[in-house]
Amino acid sequence: MRAAVFWEPGKPMTIEDLKLPRPQFGEVLVKTKACGVCHSDLHVINKDQPYPIPCVLGHEITGEVVEHGAHTDPATVHRLPVGSRVVGSFIMPCGGCFFCVKGQEDLCETFFKYNRGMGGLYDGTTRLYLSRSGDPIYMYSMGGLAEYCVVPANALAIIPESLPYSESAIIGCAVFTAYGAMKNAADMRAGETVAIIGTGGVGSSCLQMARAFGGRQIIAVDISEGKLENAKKMGATHTVNGSTENVPERIREITGGRGVDIAVEALGKAATFVQAALSVRDGGRAVMVGLAPFGVSAEVDITRLVRRQIRIIGSYGGRARQDLPTIVGLADMGALEIKSAVSQKRKLKDAAEVYKELDRGEITGRAIIELM
């Protein structure tokens, strides 16, 4: 199969021939149809976060089930039959660790130890090898920038024929992360006010999720007028340009001097972390979903945090087995406009250039790599 391989920082991805990967027990071989281009991959490309290389990036996929690993249980085979259309979540829960058993699959110990730590699946090895040499290539989540990928069955959900492969790819990370932030972390209720700071792929999905959950005022914050215009289409009732306005002050003006019930930071920057914390009302929730380079920190006013009961909550994503089918249902009923969230579609050969464009801030919404 062909795959886009990232070799090292400063060196572009190249399209390489890899051996067809083989699924093991509890794993599924998926013929990839589409893969989203996510800012999280840039942290590996720019060496902001440690990760084994060379690797195949891409963690937001749709595809068709081709094969199950040997001895996979009949219930899983029945749930995900060969030929079925699926979407994969970037957090791939093992189902058996301390956190998975407690229902907190977004903290899965096995995923963070073996995939994020070692670049493979849960026997500690990768499923990807170069055809010409047999050398291992590591996997960021399932390694979706490839014609086939191996995904733990716990990270997959069926998508109906009514949802297109390409646009549905964003369900696995951008929308999945937004759902985890608004539902699990913020516990958002209808009628609440929300500010989303950073309106890229994840931020625009948070806007849509806030609208779906019945947000009364939904404030989009960005420094790009183009992204702010797009945010209005995604559900924003108000916009704030962070390059020309004081964000917390403007948010308080919009909300009658009080601040929002929920502020979501979707950029992973110290300055916007502080903005989110300052933008919530007394007793409000500041939810942080943006990943920063390792070692980045931000200061918070401790006295205000204590006296005014400000809650600061980290949220990395959703919970695949519980949340992924629900998100698919929301998209299928039209509560989420996944088609309008995708701004461009490219081919595998364009992967290196697309990530450069993303790094330069030139992509509004979500770009998709199609492999069909």
C-alpha positions, 0 to 999 in steps of 0.5 A: 500500500501507499502511505505518507511517511514523516521522516524527521523535522524539516524534511517533507513527507514522502509517499512510500510503499509499505507492506499491507498491515495485518490486524491482530486480536481485537483489531480491524483492517480498514481500507481508508477512504478519507483522513482529516488534516489536524493541527495535532499532527503539526506538534509531531512535525514541528517536534513540539512533542516527542514521538517516535519517527519515522511515522505515518500521521493522520488520526481522523479517518473513515473507511471500509472494514476489510478484515478482522484479526484472528480470534476476534470475538464474534460480537465485535465481528457482528458489530463491525462486519466486513464491508461496513462503513466506519469512522475511527476515533483518535483515542483508541481505548483498550477497554480493559485498563483502570480508566476504561473500566471506570468509563473514562476511555479518554484517559486510557492508560494503554493508549497513552503508554503504547501509542502515544509513547511507543508509536504502536498498538497494544502489544507494543509494536507497530503494524507498518513496515517499509516494503523495500527494507522491512524497517518499522514505521510508527503509527500516530493513532492508526496512521491514517495517511495510508491506503489501509490502517489497523484500528482497535475495534473499540475505536470504531463506529458504523456510519450510515450510507447517508453520511459521506466518507470524506466529510465524516472523517472529522467526526473522529477528532475535530467533532469528537474532541468538541463533544468531549469538551462540551458534554463530558468536561463542561457538562453544557446545558441548554441556555448557557453562554459559551465562548470559543477561543480559536476557530480552526477545525476543533474550534469550529466543531465546538461552535457547532456542538454549542449550538446543538446543545442549545447555547443562548449566546455563542461567541467566536474569538479569533484573529482571522476575519475569514475564520470569524466569518466562517464561525458565523456559519458554524453557529456563532451569534457574536464574534471577537477579533483578538488582534484588535479587541481585549477578549475578556472585556469584550466577552463581558460586554456581550454577556451583560458584564458577567462573563460566559458560563463556559469558555473553550480554549482551542489553540494551546497557547499561554495567552489564550489559556489566560483569556479563557480563564478571565472570560468566564463568569463567577462559578464558570468553567474554562475548558482547555482542549488546545495542545501546546508544545511540551513545557508551556505554562500559563499563570492564573489568578489564584485568589479569583480562582478560589473566591469566585469558584472558577473551574479550569478543566482539561479535555483531550477528547471524547470516549469512543464506545459511548460517544462516537455512535452518539456523534454519528447520530447527531451528524446523521440527523443534521444537528451537526453540519459536517459538510460545511466544516470541510473547506477543501479536499486533497489527495495523498500526494499533497499531504506534505503541502497541506500540512505546510498550509495548515502551519501557516494558518492558511486553512479555514475549517478542515482539510481532508485527504481523500484516498478513494 
